[in-house]
Amino acid sequence: MRIALLVPTLEIGGVERVFINLANGLNDCGIEVDLVVGSAGGEMGAKLPAGIQVFDLRSKRMLASVPRLAGYLRRRSPDAIIAAMTHCSAAAAMARAVARSNVKVIATEHNTMSKVIAHSSGLKYRLMPMWSRSALNAADHIVAVSSGVADDVALRTRIPRSRFEIIYNPVISDSLYRAAQEPVEHRWFQPGEPPVVLAVGRLDKQKDFPTLLRAFRQLRDATEARLMILGEGPERNRIESAVRELRLEDDVALPGFDSNPYRFMRRAAVFALSSAWEGFGVVLVEALALGLPVVSTDCTYGPSEILANGKYGRLVPVGDHAAMCAGLLDAMRNPPRLDPLHIEQFTIAAVASRYLALTRDHP
């Protein structure tokens, strides 16, 4: 069996990481995997095993790549194509028609459509429910990475909720645990140093790091601690200004993107996610897998499902820095116990088997 995975790029990003993990998981199942990329290049490609071929469509816009994608379908005749995000699903369905192929199209939805529309501008986003409905209805299966995402997309597109399959993101593997064992030279993580609150994510509005900084200011007034935020993005200047305004220059570090955040997770005291919204929350699963106490906003959608409504981590209201501070203090003093069976559903092997079953099912 041959399965194609369709992604826009191999740049570092949440969806790209998910599809690299899925490619590895399917490959481990003995499946021939093709990674079809709108525009190749990017660091994520280095994480692919030697047996996976990359096909570059040489287009920065997925819909413009339809003729080349149709050519790929005619040449390689995959049994199924799993598409990342709605515009990739639209391209896959159109290319199937152009190629007169019988390939099974599996669409995947990774984010909250209502939030994407609310925080974006332009005709493309205003019309998103309409063209998304057409693209998703053309797929044989629709997968959402959380129940909340499925609810939101179904409501926006008016596609029956019963058409959505829920398959969590593939996150946990042996390589994650190996990476967590690598050393950390930063002085904050040496013996005898104060506990570190860790956050990982793109420096943008979605992650709402200013709320986390206000929470940490309150935490720092109550106890000795430090905050490290790993990531890069357009909000760096705003976040650095907030650090100065809160007089936290000595206790907050913004070292930028790190390709191995797991070694920091293994040594931190608590993990914080302050997002205004999420589609899933991969970093929460990674932190849980490494035994790190977690505090997260109860944002739409993902964290409440990952944390089993607060059973495996603290959930606090979005934008409430006082509640975030209280949650951080509680997590540091009373870390919750984790059930290994809860974590199992997020392993790459378990998720790959779910997708493999879909490719063999009739729609």
Residue pairs with C-beta under 8 A, 6 or more apart in sequence:
1 31
1 32
1 79
1 359
2 31
2 32
2 33
2 34
2 76
2 77
2 78
2 79
3 26
3 31
3 32
3 33
3 34
3 78
3 79
3 80
3 81
3 82
3 356
3 359
4 33
4 34
4 35
4 36
4 72
4 76
4 78
4 80
4 81
4 82
4 103
5 19
5 22
5 23
5 26
5 33
5 34
5 35
5 36
5 81
5 82
5 84
6 36
6 37
6 69
6 81
6 82
6 83
6 84
6 88
6 91
6 92
7 15
7 16
7 19
7 35
7 36
7 37
7 38
7 84
7 88
8 37
8 38
8 39
8 62
8 84
8 85
8 87
8 88
9 16
9 37
9 38
9 39
9 40
9 41
9 42
10 16
10 20
10 35
10 37
10 40
10 41
10 42
10 43
10 44
10 45
10 54
11 41
11 42
11 43
11 44
12 42
12 43
12 44
12 257
12 259
13 44
14 110
14 280
14 282
15 84
15 85
15 110
16 42
16 44
16 84
17 44
17 282
18 84
18 110
18 145
18 169
18 170
18 282
19 35
19 82
19 84
20 44
20 47
20 48
21 169
21 170
21 171
21 173
21 348
21 351
22 82
22 170
22 348
22 351
22 352
22 355
23 33
23 35
23 48
23 52
24 47
24 48
24 49
24 52
24 173
24 348
25 170
25 173
25 348
25 349
25 351
25 352
26 33
26 352
26 355
26 356
27 33
27 49
27 51
27 52
28 348
28 349
28 352
29 352
29 353
29 356
31 356
32 51
33 51
33 52
33 53
34 52
34 53
34 54
34 55
34 72
34 76
34 78
35 48
35 52
35 53
35 54
35 55
36 54
36 55
36 57
36 69
36 72
36 81
37 54
37 55
37 56
37 57
38 57
38 59
38 60
38 61
38 62
38 65
38 88
39 56
39 57
39 58
39 59
39 60
40 54
40 56
40 58
43 259
45 54
48 54
55 72
55 76
57 65
57 68
57 69
57 72
58 65
58 68
59 65
59 68
62 87
62 88
62 90
62 91
63 87
63 90
63 91
63 94
65 91
66 91
66 94
66 95
66 98
67 95
67 98
69 91
69 92
69 95
70 94
70 95
70 96
70 98
70 99
70 101
71 99
72 95
73 81
73 95
73 96
73 99
73 101
73 103
74 99
74 101
77 101
77 103
78 103
79 103
79 104
79 359
80 103
80 104
80 105
80 106
80 358
80 359
81 92
81 96
81 103
81 104
81 105
81 106
82 106
82 108
82 355
82 359
83 89
83 91
83 92
83 105
83 106
83 107
83 108
83 139
84 108
84 110
85 108
85 109
85 110
85 111
86 107
86 109
86 128
86 131
86 132
86 135
86 136
87 135
89 105
89 107
89 108
89 135
89 136
89 138
89 139
90 131
90 134
90 135
90 138
92 105
92 107
92 139
93 105
93 135
93 138
93 139
95 101
96 103
96 105
104 140
104 141
104 359
104 363
105 138
105 139
105 140
105 141
106 139
106 140
106 141
106 142
106 143
106 355
106 358
106 359
107 135
107 136
107 139
107 141
107 142
107 143
108 142
108 143
108 144
108 145
109 136
109 142
109 143
109 144
109 145
109 149
109 150
109 153
109 164
109 279
110 145
110 149
110 169
110 279
110 280
111 149
111 278
111 279
112 148
112 149
112 152
112 277
112 278
112 279
112 300
112 301
113 128
113 129
113 132
113 152
113 153
113 156
113 157
114 152
114 155
114 156
115 206
115 276
115 277
115 300
116 125
116 128
117 125
117 126
117 128
117 129
117 156
119 205
119 206
128 156
129 156
129 157
129 158
132 153
132 156
132 157
133 157
133 158
133 159
136 142
136 153
136 157
136 159
137 159
140 363
141 165
141 358
141 361
141 363
142 159
142 163
142 164
142 165
143 164
143 165
143 166
143 167
143 355
143 358
144 150
144 153
144 164
144 165
144 166
144 167
145 166
145 167
145 168
145 169
145 279
145 280
145 302
146 166
146 168
146 279
146 280
146 301
146 302
146 305
147 166
147 301
147 305
148 300
148 301
148 302
148 304
148 305
149 279
149 280
149 301
149 302
150 161
150 164
150 166
151 161
151 301
152 300
152 301
153 159
153 164
154 160
154 161
154 163
154 164
165 358
167 351
167 354
167 355
167 358
168 280
168 285
168 305
168 345
168 346
168 351
169 280
169 282
169 285
169 346
169 351
170 346
170 347
170 348
170 350
170 351
170 352
171 282
171 285
171 286
171 289
171 346
171 347
171 348
172 285
172 286
172 289
172 343
172 346
172 347
172 348
173 347
173 348
173 349
176 262
176 286
176 289
176 290
177 262
177 289
177 290
179 260
179 262
179 263
180 262
180 263
180 265
180 266
180 290
181 263
181 266
182 260
182 262
182 263
183 263
184 263
184 264
184 267
186 228
186 253
186 255
186 264
187 193
188 194
188 196
188 226
188 228
188 253
189 196
189 264
189 267
189 268
193 226
194 224
194 225
194 226
195 224
195 225
195 226
195 268
195 269
195 270
195 332
196 225
196 226
196 227
196 228
196 264
196 267
196 268
196 269
197 216
197 219
197 225
197 226
197 227
197 228
197 268
197 269
197 270
197 271
197 272
197 328
198 227
198 228
198 229
198 230
198 261
198 264
198 265
198 268
198 270
198 271
198 272
198 287
198 292
199 207
199 209
199 212
199 227
199 228
199 229
199 230
199 231
199 271
199 272
199 273
199 274
200 229
200 230
200 231
200 261
200 264
200 265
200 271
200 283
201 207
201 209
201 229
201 230
201 231
201 273
201 275
201 283
202 231
202 232
202 233
203 209
203 229
203 231
203 232
203 233
203 234
203 235
203 236
203 239
203 254
204 233
204 234
204 235
205 235
205 276
206 275
206 276
206 277
206 278
207 231
207 235
207 273
207 274
207 275
207 276
208 274
208 275
208 276
208 297
208 318
208 319
209 229
209 235
209 239
209 242
209 274
210 238
210 239
210 242
211 274
211 319
211 320
211 321
211 324
212 227
212 229
212 272
212 274
212 321
212 324
213 227
213 239
213 242
213 243
213 246
213 248
213 252
214 242
214 246
214 321
215 272
215 274
215 321
215 322
215 324
215 325
215 328
216 225
216 227
216 248
216 251
216 252
216 325
216 328
217 246
217 248
218 321
218 322
218 325
219 225
219 325
219 328
219 329
220 248
220 251
222 325
222 329
223 329
223 332
225 251
225 269
225 332
226 251
226 252
226 253
227 248
227 251
227 252
227 253
228 252
228 253
228 254
228 255
228 264
228 268
229 239
229 252
229 253
229 254
230 255
230 256
230 257
230 258
230 261
230 264
231 256
231 257
232 256
232 257
236 254
239 254
240 254
243 249
243 252
243 254
258 264
261 283
261 286
262 286
262 290
265 271
265 286
265 287
265 290
265 292
266 290
266 291
266 292
268 292
269 293
269 332
270 292
270 293
270 294
270 295
270 328
270 331
270 332
270 335
271 283
271 284
271 287
271 292
271 293
271 294
271 295
272 294
272 295
272 296
272 324
272 328
273 281
273 283
273 284
273 294
273 295
273 296
273 297
273 303
274 296
274 297
274 324
275 281
275 296
275 297
275 299
275 303
275 318
276 297
276 299
276 318
276 319
277 299
277 300
277 301
277 318
278 299
278 300
278 301
278 302
278 303
279 301
279 302
280 301
280 302
280 306
281 296
281 302
281 303
281 306
284 294
284 296
284 302
284 303
284 306
284 307
284 313
285 306
285 343
285 346
287 294
288 294
288 306
288 307
288 312
288 313
288 338
288 343
289 343
289 346
291 338
293 313
293 331
293 332
293 335
293 336
294 307
294 312
294 313
294 314
294 331
295 313
295 314
295 316
295 324
295 327
295 328
295 331
296 303
296 307
296 313
296 314
296 315
296 316
297 303
297 315
297 316
297 317
297 318
297 319
297 324
298 304
298 315
298 316
298 317
298 318
299 318
303 313
303 315
304 310
304 315
306 312
306 313
306 346
307 313
307 315
308 342
309 315
311 336
312 336
312 338
312 339
312 342
313 331
313 336
314 327
314 330
314 331
315 327
316 323
316 324
316 326
316 327
317 323
344 350
345 351
